[in-house]
Amino acid sequence: MKYTVLTLFPEITDAFFATSIMAKAIKRGIIEYKAVNIRDFAFDKHKTCDDAPYGGGPGMLMLPEPLDLAIKSVLPAENVGEKPCVIYLSPSGKPFNQEIARKLAAEKEIILICGRYEGIDQRIIDRYVDDELSVGDYVLSSGEVAALAVIDATYRLVDDVICADSLTEESFSDGLLEYPQFTRPEVFDTMKVPEVLLSGHHEQIRLWRLEKRVEKTLRQRPDLIKRGMENGVFNKEIISMIERLVHKAEGEENERD
């Protein structure tokens, strides 16, 4: 997988690719990274990359010409090689989620365009962008922050970056959030690790963890439960557990009334 980031501030993304698991993945040749400074393609001595939007309104807009040249510098020549997937990070993009992360992780190269100010000229989007993605229903001043969220969510799904077993029961892996986890010491400030996790009984531990996943998802993200039921994501064991826990919660609610 290769990540190419088009940005006005390459130092922001450079730091991420030089640390932790990402740095190891690059050293092993699993991940490639290239930052392209859009200012290098500006025309004037001040490296101007923004101007006022037509029609008026607050703020400034990134100029199309420098960004156009920056994109052309990283795209393969026409009919030569496979075209990379071009992503523009934008608050008005489709919501980024784990399903999209899995699809992007299968790409050979992703080009990420980091906006600034009020965004980029629509003509650049129309000409080059395959997908607009939003990392949440809020506005960031930095497209680089959003790009790093997409990069972090996808690179870890690339084969051999992280042990596959570590990904199987993560949040969103099968429509549920992850179960609570505990480590040493066994007793921390009077709070004990659940006995089942000390039992060594693998089936009981599996059932406890699954139930905790369902409980947590029902409590924190009921929308995921609803979506999973509608899309047939859950197996019979999980459906039975959901129904039992919902019935139990309803009974407790009726007792309080």
C-alpha positions in Angstrom: 0.0 0.0 0.0 1.2 3.5 -0.9 -0.1 6.7 0.7 0.4 9.9 -1.2 -0.6 13.0 0.8 -1.2 16.3 -1.0 -0.9 19.0 1.7 0.2 22.6 2.5 1.8 21.3 5.7 3.7 18.1 5.0 5.4 18.2 8.4 2.1 17.3 10.0 1.9 13.9 8.2 5.6 13.3 8.1 5.7 12.9 11.9 3.0 10.2 11.8 4.8 8.1 9.3 8.0 8.3 11.2 6.7 6.8 14.4 5.4 3.6 16.0 3.9 0.7 14.0 3.7 2.8 10.9 7.5 3.4 10.9 8.1 -0.3 11.3 5.7 -1.1 8.4 7.6 1.3 6.1 10.9 -0.2 7.1 9.6 -3.6 6.3 8.4 -2.4 2.9 4.7 -3.1 3.5 3.8 0.6 3.4 5.1 3.4 1.2 4.6 7.1 1.8 5.0 10.3 -0.1 4.1 13.9 0.9 3.6 16.4 -1.8 3.8 20.1 -0.8 1.1 21.9 -2.8 3.0 25.2 -2.4 5.8 23.8 -4.5 3.4 24.2 -7.5 2.3 27.8 -6.8 3.2 30.4 -9.4 4.3 33.5 -7.4 7.3 34.1 -5.1 5.0 34.1 -2.1 3.7 30.6 -2.9 0.1 31.8 -2.8 -2.4 28.9 -2.7 -5.6 30.6 -1.8 -8.0 33.3 -3.0 -11.5 34.7 -2.3 -14.4 32.6 -3.5 -16.5 33.8 -6.5 -20.0 34.9 -5.3 -18.6 36.3 -2.1 -18.7 34.8 1.4 -16.3 34.5 4.3 -12.9 32.8 4.1 -10.6 31.8 1.3 -10.5 28.9 -1.1 -7.6 26.9 -2.3 -6.6 27.8 -5.8 -7.2 25.1 -8.5 -4.0 25.6 -10.5 -1.3 24.6 -7.9 -3.5 21.7 -6.7 -4.1 20.6 -10.3 -0.3 20.5 -10.9 0.4 18.7 -7.6 -2.2 16.0 -8.5 -0.8 15.6 -12.0 2.7 15.1 -10.6 1.7 12.0 -8.7 -0.8 10.4 -11.2 0.5 7.9 -13.7 0.6 8.9 -17.3 -2.5 8.2 -19.2 -3.0 4.5 -20.0 0.2 3.7 -17.9 -0.4 1.7 -14.8 -3.4 1.6 -12.5 -5.0 4.9 -11.4 -4.7 5.4 -7.7 -7.8 6.1 -5.6 -8.1 9.8 -5.0 -9.8 10.9 -1.7 -10.7 14.4 -0.7 -11.2 14.9 3.0 -14.3 17.1 3.5 -17.0 17.8 6.1 -19.5 17.3 3.3 -18.2 13.9 2.3 -19.8 10.5 3.0 -19.2 9.3 6.6 -16.0 7.3 7.0 -16.5 4.0 8.7 -14.9 0.6 9.2 -16.4 -0.9 6.0 -14.9 1.9 3.9 -11.6 1.4 5.7 -11.6 -2.3 4.8 -12.2 -1.4 1.1 -9.5 1.3 1.0 -7.0 -1.1 2.7 -7.3 -3.3 -0.4 -6.1 -0.5 -2.7 -2.6 -0.4 -4.0 -2.3 3.4 -3.6 -4.4 6.1 -2.1 -3.9 9.8 -2.9 -5.3 12.0 -0.1 -6.1 15.7 -0.8 -5.9 17.8 2.4 -8.0 20.9 2.2 -7.5 24.1 4.2 -9.4 27.3 4.6 -13.0 27.0 3.1 -11.9 23.9 1.0 -10.9 23.4 -2.6 -12.3 24.5 -6.0 -15.1 22.3 -7.1 -13.5 21.8 -10.5 -10.7 19.9 -8.9 -13.2 17.6 -7.2 -15.1 17.0 -10.5 -11.9 16.3 -12.4 -9.9 14.1 -10.1 -11.7 12.9 -6.9 -13.1 9.4 -6.6 -14.6 9.9 -3.2 -15.2 12.6 -0.6 -14.9 11.4 3.0 -15.8 12.9 6.3 -14.4 11.7 9.6 -17.3 13.1 11.6 -20.1 15.6 11.8 -17.9 18.5 12.8 -15.5 20.9 11.0 -11.7 20.7 11.3 -9.3 23.5 10.3 -6.9 20.8 9.0 -7.5 18.3 6.3 -4.3 16.7 7.5 -6.0 15.6 10.7 -8.8 13.9 8.8 -6.3 12.3 6.4 -4.4 10.8 9.2 -7.5 9.3 10.7 -8.2 7.6 7.4 -4.6 6.5 7.1 -4.5 5.1 10.6 -7.8 3.2 10.1 -6.7 1.6 6.8 -3.0 0.8 7.1 -3.5 -1.4 10.1 -5.8 -3.6 8.0 -3.1 -4.1 5.3 -1.8 -7.7 5.4 1.1 -8.3 7.7 1.1 -4.8 9.4 -0.7 -6.1 12.5 -1.3 -9.7 13.6 -4.5 -10.9 12.1 -5.8 -12.3 15.4 -5.7 -8.8 16.9 -8.3 -7.6 14.3 -10.9 -10.3 14.7 -12.8 -9.1 17.7 -12.2 -5.3 17.5 -15.0 -2.8 17.6 -17.0 -2.8 14.3 -15.4 -6.1 13.2 -18.7 -7.9 13.2 -21.3 -5.2 14.0 -20.4 -5.1 17.7 -18.1 -3.0 19.9 -15.1 -4.6 21.6 -15.4 -6.2 25.1 -13.7 -4.6 28.1 -10.2 -5.7 28.8 -8.0 -6.1 31.9 -4.4 -6.7 32.7 -2.2 -6.9 35.8 -2.5 -6.3 38.7 -5.4 -8.6 39.6 -6.6 -6.1 42.2 -6.3 -2.4 41.4 -7.4 0.0 44.2 -10.0 -2.5 45.4 -11.3 -3.1 41.9 -10.9 -6.8 40.9 -10.6 -8.4 37.5 -13.7 -10.4 36.7 -13.4 -14.0 38.0 -14.3 -15.6 34.7 -11.1 -14.1 33.1 -9.0 -15.8 35.8 -10.8 -19.2 35.4 -8.9 -20.5 32.4 -12.2 -21.8 31.0 -12.0 -20.7 27.4 -15.7 -21.3 26.5 -16.9 -19.3 29.6 -14.5 -16.5 28.7 -15.7 -16.5 25.1 -19.4 -16.2 26.2 -18.6 -13.6 28.8 -16.8 -11.4 26.3 -19.5 -11.8 23.7 -22.2 -10.8 26.2 -20.1 -7.8 27.2 -19.8 -6.8 23.5 -23.5 -7.0 23.1 -24.2 -5.2 26.3 -21.8 -2.4 25.4 -23.2 -2.0 21.9 -26.8 -1.9 23.1 -25.9 0.8 25.6 -23.5 2.9 23.5 -24.4 2.3 19.9 -27.9 0.9 19.6 -27.8 2.0 15.9 -25.2 -0.7 15.2 -27.5 -3.3 16.7 -30.4 -2.1 14.6 -28.3 -2.1 11.4 -26.8 -5.5 12.2 -30.3 -7.0 12.7 -31.6 -5.4 9.5 -28.6 -6.5 7.4 -28.4 -10.1 8.8 -25.0 -9.5 10.2 -25.5 -11.4 13.5 -25.5 -15.2 14.0 -28.2 -17.0 16.0 -26.1 -16.9 19.2 -25.7 -13.2 19.1 -29.4 -12.6 18.2 -30.5 -14.8 21.1 -28.2 -12.8 23.4 -29.5 -9.5 22.1 -33.1 -10.5 22.6 -32.3 -11.8 26.2 -30.5 -8.6 27.2 -33.2 -6.4 25.7 -35.9 -8.3 27.5 -33.9 -8.1 30.7 -33.5 -4.3 30.3 -37.2 -3.8 29.6 -38.1 -5.8 32.8 -35.8 -3.7 34.9 -37.3 -0.6 33.4 -40.8 -1.7 34.2 -39.8 -2.5 37.8 -38.5 1.1 38.2 -41.8 2.4 37.0 
